[in-house]
Amino acid sequence: MSCWKTHFTRWAMGLVGCATPTLDAAAINVFAAASLTDSLKEIAAAYEKQTGDKVVFNFGASSFLARQIEEGAPAEVFFSADEAGMDGLEKKGLVVKETRNSRLSNSLVIVVTADSMVTIKSAKDLAEPRVKRIVLADPKTVPAGIYAREYLEKAKLWTSVESKIVSTDNVRAALAAVESGNVEVGLVYKTDAAISKKVKIACEVPAGDSPAISYPMAVLKEAKEPEAAKRFLKHLNSEEAGRVFKKFGFIVRN
């Protein structure tokens, strides 16, 4: 074989080799709780570079995402902010049970705008007349709001503050309401407060008083790319991903 033909053959084989990851790449649709937005985007960016797979996110309230999955929305992975949403899907046979894992926990904090003069030393202060409005994610359907309500009920404060409650579609919307100054006080996840320069933590909910906050994740039965989904879930369980979750303030459970 002539010299130029040899070089051409090697060049062509090199192109085929380079193209293989792209040809084999999978699109992984991940439905995830809004509070996971920043951490998962960072994790996925590194993962995509390592594997060539594309991770496509749908962030929102876990209850809303679970309903979308029930209705047939295309998804490979569900990463919920509570066990209830995952339980509902599992009962309907929509979850690959052996892949389910409670990966993270979180904590609740009371936040005010960064320049606020409102002083909140404990949750009891929320019942005082000087606090006019308190924003939560929807306390009936959204995990962050449900957790917040459970905490306030346990503290025997819910009946005193219920008339002040402003509810939002998800926890990020609750955070935004405080950031804008439209609402004086919010009860959100500590991880959400940590990403904002427009709010400050006025008071942290003591771990002993907080409801058990759990973030389970699993591959879904109707996944079009089940093997790719399992690989991504394995990565989410890795030490590398765990470091990112910790950086954003999550409590890594395993």
N, C-alpha and C positions, 0 to 999 in steps of 0.2 A: 504494500500500500504506500502511495506517495506521501511525502511529509505533510503537504497541505490537507490531504484527505484524513490523515491521522489526527491532525489538530482539529479539523472540522468535526470528526466523529466524537472526540473528547469534549469539544464545546457543546455539541448537540446533546450528548449524554448529561452534561452538566446542567443544561437547561431543563431537561426532564427531571433530574434530581431536585432542582430548585422548585420546580412547579408542583411536585408531589404534595407538600404540605397544604398548598392552596386548594388542590383538587380534593384532598381528603378532609379539608376543614369543615367543621360543623357550626351551625348557628344554634346557640343554646338560649332559649327563652326562659328567663328567670323572673318569676313574680315574687317581689320582696317588699317587706314592710318599709314604709317611708323613712323610718328612723335609721335604716341601714344604707341609705343612699350614698353617703360619702365614702364609707368604709368599703362597700362592695364595688364602687366604681374604681377605687384605687387597686383593689385586689384583682379585678377583672382586667384592668389595663396591663398589669404585669403578666397575667395568665395568657392573655391573647398573644403577647409577644413570644411567650415560651412555646405555645402550642399551635398558633395559627387559627384556632377556633375563634368564633365571634360570639361574645356574650351580649345578649339583648335584654335590657331590663324593663320591667313594668313595675314602677314603685307606687305604693298607695297604702290605704288602710287595709290591714290583713283581712278583715271581714269582707271588704269589697272585692279583693283579689280572689278570695276563696269562692265567692259567688260567681265571679267570672270563669273560674276554672270549672265549677259545677255546670256552667252553661256551655262549656265546650271551647273556651278560649285556648289557643295553642300555647302550651307551656311545658317545659321540661322539668323545671325545679320550682318548688314553692318554699320560701323562707319567711315564716310567719313570726309575728311578735307575740303570739300567744298559742297555747296548746289547743284551745277550743276550735280555732279555725282549721288546724290540721286534723283534729279529731273528727270534725264533720266530714272532711274529705275522705278520711280513712274508712269511716263507717259506710260511705258510698262506694267503696272499692276503688277510689281514684289515686291512692298512694301506694308506692312500692314499700311495703312495711319494713323490710329489712334495711332500707336505706335511711329510715327516719332516725333523727338524732337531735337532741336538745343541745345546741351548740353554745348559746350565749345567755347571759342575763343582763339586767340593767338596773338602774335605780331612778327614783323620782326626785325632782327638785322643784322648788317654787322660784320663779324668775320674775324680774321686773326690768324695765328699760335701764340701759347702762347709766343714764343720768338721772334716774328716778330718785326722788326724795322720800318715797314710801319705804318705811322700815317694817320688815316682816321677820320677826325673831322665831316664830313658830307658826304652825298651821292654825293655831287658835286665833291669831291675828286676822285671819281671813274673814272671820265672823264679825269683826268690828265695822261700824258704820263708815269709817274712812276708806274702806276698800269697797268700791262700787261695783266693779265687774271682774270676774275671774274666768279666764279662758281655758278650756280643756278640749282635747279631741272628744268626739261624740261619746259621752259616758254610757250610752246604751249599746253601741255597736263596735267602736274602735278600741283595740286593746289598751292603748295609752290612757284613753278616757275611762275605760272600765277599771283599770288599775287605780287611777286617781280617785274614782268614786269609792272603790273598795277601801282605800286608805282613809278617806274622809268619813266614811260610815264607821269604820273601826274606831276613829278618833271622836266619834259622836258629834261631828260637825256638819254632816251633809244637810240636815234639815235647816240649819242656820244659814248655809251659803247657797242652797239650791236656787233661790230666786236671783242670785247674782251670776249664775253660770251662763257663759256664752260657749256654745259648742261649735267645733269645726270638723271638716271632713277627715283630717288626719293630724298627727302630732306636729308635722312641719307647718301646717297652716296655723296651728295654735301658737307656735313659736313666732311666726310672721306677724300675728296679731299683736303680740307684745312688742316686737321690734318696731312696728309702725307707730306705737303709742296709742293705738285705738283701744287697747285694754290695758289696765294698770298692772295686772298680775296674771301669771299663767302657771299651770302645773304640767310639766313636761318631763321627758327623760333627761337624765344628766348628760347623755351623749349629744342630745340636740342643743342643750345650753352651751356645751363646750365648743361647738362649731361657730357660734355667733359672737360677734364683737359688739352687737347692739343691745345685748341683754347681759344681766349679771345675776348670779345665783344669790337669792336673798336668804334661802333656807334649804337645807337638804333633809329629805325624809329619812329618819333613822332606819337602818337596815332591819331592825327588829320590828318596826311598825309597818314596813312595806309589804304589800302582797307579793307572793312569789312570781317574779317576772321571768318568763321563759321564752326563748326563741328557737323553735324546732324547724328543721329543714328536711326535705325529702325529695326524691325523684318521683315524678308523677307517672301513673300507669299509661296514660295516653301520649307520653313523650315520643316525638318523631325521631329524636336522636338520643335514645336511652343510654348508649354506651358513653357518648360525649357528656351527657348529663351526670353520669356516675363519676366520670373523671373529674368534672368540675366540683362535684360535691366532695370528692376525696381531697381536692385542693383546698376547699373551704375548711376542711378538718385538719389541714396541715399546720405545722408550727409557723410557717411563713405567713399564712393568712391570719393565724392567731395573733401574731405581732401587730398586724394592721388593726385588727379589732380592738386590741388593748390600747393602741395609740389613740383611737377614737373614743376611748372610755368605757368600752364594753367589758363585762366580766366574762372571761372565757371559761367555759365549764369543763372542757376536756381537751 
